[in-house]
Amino acid sequence: MNSSASSTALRFRLRHAAGAALGLVVVAAAGFAVREAMREYHYEDLRASLSGLPPARVALCLLLSAASYAVLTLYDYLAGIYVGSTLDRARTALTSFVAYSVGHNVGLGNLAGSSIRYRLYSSWGLSAADIARIIVYCAAAFWIGYLSLAATVFLIEPIAIPAAWQAVLPAPRTLGIVLALPVVALLVWSWRSSQPLRFRGLELAIPSPRIISAQIVVGMADWTLAGSALYVVLPPSLHIDWAPFLALYLLATLAGLLSHIPGGLGVLESSLLFLLMGRDASSASILASILVFRACYYLVPLGAGATLLLWQEARQQRRALRGALAPAVQGITSIAAPLLAIGVFAAGVALLLAGAEPPITSRFRTISGLVPLPIIETAHFTASVAGTLLLLVAHSLQRRLDAAYRVGVWVLAVGAAAALLAGFHIELTIFLAVLLSALRLGRDRFYRRSALLNEPLTAPWVAAVLVAAFTAVALGFIAFESVHYRRELWWEFALHAHAPRWMRASVGMSVVLLVFSAIRLLRPARVQPEEPTEADLEDARRIVADSTSTAGNLALVGDKVLMFNAARTAFLMYGVNGRSWVTMGDPVGPEEEWSDLLWAFQGLADDFDARCVFYEIGPRRLDLYLDLGMSLFKLGEEARVDLDTFSLEHGKDASELRRVRRNLERDGFKFRVLSIDETRSRLGELRTISDEWLSEKNVGEKGFSLGYFDEGYVSSTPCAVLEKDGRIFAFANLWLGGSHEELTVDLMRYATGTPNGVMDYLFTSLMLWGKENGYRWFSLGMAPLAGLEDYAPGSLWAAAGRLVYRYGEHFYNFEGLRRYKNKFGPVWTPRYLACSTAWQLPQALADVTALVGRGLRRVIAR
């Protein structure tokens, strides 16, 4: 690896480490705050407070949490009205519930929820742009509800803001007015102007006053129900009214949201303890109430959402897809792997936390009467090691590794048995058993055959593992704070020696993490591939010859990096510009090999801190790109002529093509296809024509998505020519697909002084030649930005594309190109660009342009 690549990879790893360290620092600070608030209390006080909560209050908390999630589904319902969606209410509610139940727990809720919305809504026919508008609407609606309720509460029921917060927050009523201003401004703007905001030709549609008003009501109801769910489980001795508490809850929740920690874990607790400090209730009872609220508002909905998806998965396994259920099941199964990964990670956390606290006395008495002490000690240690392994394997499950599935199944089974034997943790054992069954049910979701240690690490995942490990250790210190730590404790084995068992389990967890880290650090650095060798090109030529698509012939130009699968039966090609790694089209080769290639490409790009861009991909396997977390944007449409039905006998366009053909043949022009050997023998003539054409057009050679005149490349394919008196006047090199499925041309050039219509004659002659030789399709290539008139009419991308298509004729003949291809009667097939987010789209397009133009300087000069 060269020094530049090494330094890039090093910078990327350092950024990962920094991100993970920051997450750990935030959680450590929150944990320290909680610990300080509970300094005078013991772990037993917290457990006593939890067991003392009345079941009726817990049930009411569950009911209010369910009502909050029911209201949350109205966000997507109103978003559907805003974008003009005709999707039925049941599907909208399903998508919304799953998105919010997962997003609230995973953290970065909008990002996690966006992925789920994209997969489900796209499977039901919503366009990518409409889904993007729904996502933006829901994100804005979330804050509209917060600002509306907070403003109302602070204006009606001002609270005493703690002195430590007064430095950054104004007086309560002033704060209420400040929070109300954005909402009022949005309402007035929407009320007074029905016209969308226009900026340099783009349009931003503002929701109607009716939709905004409805969203304010819905948002306030959502936040009110969530706060009330916590209020009903607070200890009565706290002596705080509902409205003042709601104000404090909103402040604490805001701190949790700004921390970006999943669910505000630790931050919400420490903020509420700080805000409620000084009242009659103990910190232990307040923290117990918050933990119950977390279980009711976060974990129970997550379990319900996951159960619903797994039930749909079971239905898909029991019967073939059919009817209206097919899109739903396909969308749900596409996110089954990420949800199972979340479940496995949660199982790992649960095993670690179970090992860090004293067992329930009655249960431990039962298990200790049945199982000897050595088995209990071994089971306790094994449970913590299993929990650590589940944390590590969860990320690879999300990336659909077959090896991760096999490891996960065994570790879940061992962890379930260990949890039962270590402390008779019945609920945890049942959870692990259910998760094991769900994982086995989703076996087909884990299809990638790659080594676990070859997968790239991401900063959020590293931070999550560190947070889980830190939390387990911190809980142990809290639970056993009264223990006098001494060296002999490490070797103390007794039924009630719970602290030594936790200490040994913590060492086991630490050793597993350290070994894993050492193996990752010592593995060889991944090398960025260079330009293809002759052996690579020969393998690519063999694969292309068997492929029904002709697009793979671009690999033979030699200007792109080739990435092969292990068996070298398939490959993808890509170019690099800046931080963008851009693939050209779909992978080439057997379709069952595509997924592994795409995941490997994304992993390699991640190692070098590069952004993945997939250019000119077809509609056949868009699900693979969605699995990678990509967003799709329509680039245009490819024109393909059905040669079985192509004819020059009927129609106005056919009449014109016949006339051109007749005139050129009368002037002595003849069409012929040169073999590869004949092409090589006449390379000098072809070079002369190419140079004349470039000079007359005043253009330079392109690249990446187009071939350029290179003698090695041109001489590797047959060539269609127009001759007169033995002299070549025009040529086009041919790409021939396997099984006679498709043919097309790449370079198309003609000599100075060639009559008009020569390209029409060349194309029609090639189509007739292909038809005679048994070919099924002739590809005329892509018409950029074509077909956007019916694609996501309200989106910024579609609006920008239509503007460029309409007014960019000076730079590129968009409309004329589509009109020209239409006269051959083609079937139009969409082509897409895929990148991580809409925000990356402008940079991705700029990098693709630079690759095609072989440098931005040449593009600008043109």
Secondary structure, DSSP 4 states (H G I P E B T S, - for coil): --HHHHHHHHHHHHHHHHHHHHHHHHHHHHHHHHHHHTTT--HHHHHHHHHTS-HHHHHHHHHHHHHHHHHHHHHHHHHHHHHT----HHHHHHHHHHHHHHHHHHSSHHHHHHHHHHHHHHHTT--HHHHHHHHHHHHHHHHHHHHHHHHHHHHHS-----HHHHTTS--HHHHHHHHHHHHHHHHHHHHH--SPEEETTEEEPPPPHHHHHHHHHHHHHHHHHHHHHHHTTS-GGG---HHHHHHHHHHHHHHHHHHT-GGGTTHHHHHHHHHHTTSSS-HHHHHHHHHHHHIIIIIHHHHHHHHHHHHHHHHHHHS---TTHHHHHHHHHHTHHHHHHHHHHHHHHHHHHHHTSPPPHHHHHHHHHHS-HHHHHHHHHHHHHHHHHHHHHHHHHHTTBHHHHHHHHHHHHHHHHHHHHHH--HHHHHHHHHHHHHHHHTGGG--B---GGGSPP-HHHHHHHHHHHHHHHHHHHHHTTTS---GGGGG---TT-HHHHHHHHHHHHHHHHHHHHHHHHHSPPPPPP-S--HHHHHHHHHHHHH-S-SGGGGGGGS-SEEEE-TTSS-EEEEEEETTEEEEESS-BS-GGGHHHHHHHHHHHHHHTT-EEEEEEE-STTHHHHHHTT-EEEEEEEEEEEETTT--SSSSHHHHHHHHHHHHHHHTT-EEEEE-HHHHHHTHHHHHHHHHHHHHHHT-----TTS----HHHHTTS-EEEEEETTEEEEEEEEEE-GGG-EEEEEEEEE-TTPPTTHHHHHHHHHHHHHHHTT--EEEEEEEETTTGGGS-TT-HHHHHHHHHHHH-TTT--HHHHHHHHHTT-PEEEEEEEEES-GGGHHHHHHHHHHHHTTSHHHHHH-
